[in-house]
Amino acid sequence: MDIFTEYFFQRALLGGLLIGLTAPLMGVFLVLRRLSMIGDTLAHVSIAGVALGFLINVYPIGVGLLFALLASFAIEWLRKAYKTYAELSIAIIMSGGIALATFLFTMGKGFNINVMSYFFGSIYTLDSTDLWVVGCVAVLVAAFVLINYKEMFLLFFDEDAAGVSGLPLRFYNIMITMLTALVISVSIKIVGALLVSSLLTIPVACSLLVARSFKHSIFWSILFAETAVLIGLASAGIWDLAPGATVVLVLIFMLICILFVKRGLRS
């Protein structure tokens, strides 16, 4: 239990709790818009940015964040170009992100071990700069959702009515994608690019089974995510497990338990 007094573990816990707030907060809106796969897409693009950051010796998360933002603009641009096949934009950007990341890996073989840690997460290596970046993104996301809650509620449940009422749809679509890009780019060091979309979607999947309203779904998704972060990191710290993977497995266990309980109540 001495690990809980270690400074690196306290930093990891704080970073995990911040992501546990912001990831499901954005995930609710992505799931309702049927854009769950956007998490994997932006994560792969962020990895390309991280690889470039190591290559040019610039703060990797910062470069990954920039790449994710650029990808968010590209996704929105392609979605308008392919209105009937909007999901095609996600596939195109994901392919480009994977290709660019692979290309950069071949250019910098000396830092590939460092980059690979971003695939699986390295939450125990969070430093003060990382925490400040994660904290700023968390404040930005929470503030935007609180200020624009009514507009976003209308947008995601009836986009046509939102457009008729004069809501700037393009602005909100771009902002949602950009904020998602920010959350993902700062999350990859915590849970890893291969698992980051899990924090966007699984807590929401759990909440949709128990929530009775849109507001409740937001509350429950955050609660499930924060609980999984606490249990997952504590378990990983005590038994020397992979922290990011443990958090995701706890979320999946929660989802399975809820499904069984719901099935039992129905029968």
Residue pairs with C-beta under 8 A, 6 or more apart in sequence:
1 238
3 9
3 237
3 238
4 10
4 234
4 237
8 124
8 125
8 126
9 124
9 233
9 237
11 126
11 127
11 128
11 131
12 123
12 124
12 126
12 190
12 233
12 243
13 229
13 230
13 233
14 131
15 123
15 126
15 130
15 131
15 134
15 190
16 123
16 190
16 229
16 232
16 233
16 243
16 247
17 226
17 229
17 230
18 131
18 134
18 135
18 137
18 138
19 134
19 138
19 183
19 186
19 187
19 190
19 191
19 199
19 229
20 199
20 222
20 225
20 226
20 228
20 229
21 138
21 142
21 222
21 225
21 226
22 137
22 138
22 141
22 142
22 183
23 183
23 187
23 196
23 199
23 200
23 203
23 225
24 199
24 200
24 203
24 204
24 207
24 218
24 221
24 222
24 224
24 225
25 141
25 142
25 145
25 218
25 221
25 222
26 141
26 176
26 179
26 180
26 183
26 200
27 36
27 39
27 199
27 200
27 201
27 203
27 204
27 221
28 204
28 207
28 214
28 217
28 218
28 221
29 152
29 156
29 176
30 36
30 38
30 39
30 176
30 180
30 200
30 201
31 200
31 201
31 204
31 205
31 208
32 156
32 157
33 156
33 176
35 90
36 197
36 200
36 201
37 87
37 90
37 94
37 197
38 75
38 90
38 177
38 180
39 180
39 184
39 196
39 197
39 200
39 201
40 94
40 196
40 197
41 71
41 75
41 90
41 93
41 94
41 97
42 68
42 71
42 72
42 93
42 97
42 180
42 181
42 184
42 185
43 184
43 188
43 193
43 194
43 196
43 197
44 94
44 97
44 98
44 101
44 193
45 67
45 68
45 70
45 71
45 93
45 94
45 96
45 97
45 100
46 64
46 65
46 67
46 68
46 97
46 118
46 181
46 184
46 185
46 188
46 193
47 64
47 97
47 101
47 115
47 118
47 119
47 188
47 193
48 64
48 67
48 97
48 100
48 101
48 104
49 60
49 63
49 64
49 65
49 66
49 67
49 68
49 185
50 60
50 61
50 63
50 64
50 115
50 118
50 188
51 101
51 104
51 105
51 108
51 111
51 115
52 58
52 63
52 67
52 104
53 59
53 60
53 61
53 62
53 63
53 64
54 60
54 108
54 111
54 114
54 115
55 104
55 107
55 108
55 111
56 63
59 129
60 114
60 115
60 118
61 130
61 133
61 185
61 186
61 188
61 189
62 133
64 118
64 185
64 188
65 133
65 181
65 182
65 185
65 186
67 97
67 185
68 181
68 182
68 184
68 185
69 178
69 181
69 182
69 185
71 93
71 97
71 181
72 174
72 177
72 178
72 180
72 181
73 174
73 177
73 178
74 89
74 93
75 89
75 90
75 93
75 177
76 89
76 170
76 173
76 174
76 177
77 89
78 88
78 89
78 92
78 93
79 86
79 89
79 173
81 89
82 88
82 89
105 112
105 115
108 115
117 125
117 189
118 188
118 189
118 192
118 193
119 192
119 193
119 194
120 192
120 194
120 195
120 242
120 244
120 245
121 188
121 189
121 190
121 191
121 192
121 195
121 242
121 243
121 244
121 245
122 189
122 192
123 189
123 190
123 191
123 233
123 243
123 244
124 243
125 189
126 134
126 189
126 190
130 186
130 189
133 186
134 186
134 190
137 182
137 183
137 186
140 179
140 182
141 179
141 182
141 183
144 175
144 179
145 152
148 172
151 162
151 167
151 172
152 172
152 176
153 214
154 161
154 162
154 165
154 167
155 162
155 167
155 169
155 172
157 214
159 169
162 169
163 169
180 200
183 200
184 196
184 197
184 200
187 196
187 199
188 196
190 244
191 198
191 199
191 243
191 244
191 247
191 248
192 244
195 244
195 245
195 247
195 248
198 248
198 251
199 225
199 247
199 248
199 251
202 224
202 248
202 251
202 252
202 254
202 255
203 220
203 221
203 222
203 224
203 225
203 228
203 251
204 217
204 221
205 255
206 220
206 221
206 224
206 251
206 254
206 255
206 258
207 216
207 217
207 218
207 219
207 220
207 221
207 224
208 217
209 255
209 258
209 259
209 262
210 216
210 220
210 258
211 217
211 219
211 220
224 251
224 254
225 251
227 250
227 254
228 247
228 248
228 250
228 251
228 254
229 247
231 250
232 243
232 246
232 247
232 248
232 249
232 250
232 251
233 243
233 246
233 247
235 241
235 246
235 250
236 242
236 243
236 246
236 247
237 243
